[in-house]
Amino acid sequence: MNNKMIIKDNNSNIQFLINEIINDSYTDIWLDNTFCVFKSINDLIYLIYTNENNSIISYNLITNKKINEIKNSHNEYITNFRYCLDINNKRDLIISISADDNNLKLWDIKNCICLLNLIKINEKGSLYSACFLRKKNKNYIITSNASINYSEPIKIFDLNGNKLGELNNSNDETYFIDAYYCNIASQIYIITGNFGFVKSYDFNTKEIFHKYYDQNKIQFNHYSIIISNKENRTELIESCEDGIVRIWDFYLGLLLNKINIMKSLYGICLWNDEYLLVCCYDEPIQLINLNKLAVIKDIEGYNKSELNIKKIMLSQNRECLISQGFGDRKIKLYLSKN
């Protein structure tokens, strides 16, 4: 099944062909990285997702075929995937999370081998999000916790499962976590989306770098964050449950702009730096022109309430988008036609 879509914005004419590539995926209202896409060490384009049987499925986006399936990989359904290239051992690694049983596993995805099984990382609450971080040829796993009544600090592990430390003052209700590498300053930051605000941490000192807090809003969850490097500044762009996309000066911690969409917002991704795609509850994906700070088009897929959207290069000159919806077995591929 496919459908053609054209995005028009003055002189822009962006055309996509929408293909339904997966019809057996599974996700719930867990919002952070319910699938992942990456270029493997042997130049395959992988899509990793799960089904209702808690399998981890690898899919080749070039050949449009399943590569392998790790059955019954978790006792509860999988809520989060992240990818890491292990340069030292020349292998592709992913972490998978089951928030209900507070469990994280590390996989050699090509060989379907579980390398690490971290059980009950947090004493209370749920393991909502985790990410990889690489520093000086060493890989780390960073984990967060979210609970209405009780949260624990963000923890740092090596790939053998040894706990190496925590981030200071990180006992927040955290729903999203990621690493940002500043190549110019050779600095690494941890970015977190929390209840009521966003934070960044200096990974070297383990201290808070900035707290991005809008005093003119009610407390809501922050579900997705990206960093955009522009010529004159670095911007932090985040989506919030209150229906507003906020754009911050990353290094100064200043709120630059707001874009009000009036729906609960989930995953976001940049398209060619000029456009931002935003997943919404009970609405199609919204396309924002960042120069105009306005929504210019709804992107109609096969259903509303898309949770996640990501971008990847299928080939040197062909970018594409991939999205997955709430309670939807389908994963859609949006192929750029220009």
Rosetta blueprint (number, residue, H / E / L):
1 M L
2 N E
3 N E
4 K E
5 M E
6 I E
7 I E
8 K E
9 D E
10 N L
11 N L
12 S E
13 N E
14 I E
15 Q E
16 F E
17 L E
18 I E
19 N E
20 E E
21 I E
22 I E
23 N L
24 D L
25 S L
26 Y L
27 T L
28 D L
29 I L
30 W L
31 L L
32 D L
33 N L
34 T L
35 F L
36 C E
37 V E
38 F E
39 K E
40 S L
41 I L
42 N L
43 D L
44 L L
45 I E
46 Y E
47 L E
48 I E
49 Y E
50 T E
51 N L
52 E L
53 N L
54 N L
55 S L
56 I E
57 I E
58 S E
59 Y E
60 N E
61 L L
62 I L
63 T L
64 N L
65 K E
66 K E
67 I E
68 N E
69 E E
70 I E
71 K L
72 N L
73 S L
74 H L
75 N L
76 E L
77 Y L
78 I L
79 T L
80 N E
81 F E
82 R E
83 Y E
84 C E
85 L E
86 D E
87 I L
88 N L
89 N L
90 K L
91 R E
92 D E
93 L E
94 I E
95 I E
96 S E
97 I E
98 S E
99 A L
100 D L
101 D L
102 N L
103 N E
104 L E
105 K E
106 L E
107 W E
108 D E
109 I L
110 K L
111 N L
112 C L
113 I E
114 C E
115 L E
116 L E
117 N E
118 L E
119 I E
120 K L
121 I L
122 N L
123 E L
124 K L
125 G L
126 S E
127 L L
128 Y L
129 S L
130 A E
131 C E
132 F E
133 L E
134 R E
135 K E
136 K L
137 N L
138 K E
139 N E
140 Y E
141 I E
142 I E
143 T E
144 S L
145 N L
146 A E
147 S L
148 I L
149 N L
150 Y L
151 S L
152 E L
153 P L
154 I L
155 K E
156 I E
157 F E
158 D E
159 L L
160 N L
161 G L
162 N L
163 K E
164 L E
165 G E
166 E E
167 L L
168 N L
169 N L
170 S L
171 N L
172 D L
173 E L
174 T E
175 Y E
176 F E
177 I E
178 D E
179 A E
180 Y E
181 Y E
182 C E
183 N L
184 I L
185 A L
186 S L
187 Q E
188 I E
189 Y E
190 I E
191 I E
192 T E
193 G E
194 N E
195 F E
196 G L
197 F L
198 V E
199 K E
200 S E
201 Y E
202 D E
203 F L
204 N L
205 T L
206 K L
207 E E
208 I E
209 F E
210 H E
211 K E
212 Y E
213 Y L
214 D L
215 Q L
216 N L
217 K L
218 I L
219 Q L
220 F L
221 N E
222 H E
223 Y E
224 S E
225 I E
226 I E
227 I E
228 S E
229 N E
230 K L
231 E L
232 N L
233 R L
234 T E
235 E E
236 L E
237 I E
238 E E
239 S E
240 C E
241 E L
242 D L
243 G L
244 I E
245 V E
246 R E
247 I E
248 W E
249 D E
250 F L
251 Y L
252 L L
253 G L
254 L E
255 L E
256 L E
257 N E
258 K E
259 I E
260 N E
261 I L
262 M L
263 K L
264 S L
265 L E
266 Y E
267 G E
268 I E
269 C E
270 L E
271 W E
272 N L
273 D L
274 E L
275 Y E
276 L E
277 L E
278 V E
279 C E
280 C E
281 Y L
282 D L
283 E E
284 P E
285 I E
286 Q E
287 L E
288 I E
289 N E
290 L L
291 N L
292 K L
293 L L
294 A E
295 V E
296 I E
297 K E
298 D E
299 I E
300 E L
301 G L
302 Y L
303 N L
304 K L
305 S L
306 E E
307 L E
308 N E
309 I E
310 K E
311 K E
312 I E
313 M E
314 L E
315 S E
316 Q L
317 N L
318 R E
319 E E
320 C E
321 L E
322 I E
323 S E
324 Q E
325 G E
326 F L
327 G L
328 D L
329 R L
330 K L
331 I E
332 K E
333 L E
334 Y E
335 L E
336 S E
337 K L
338 N L
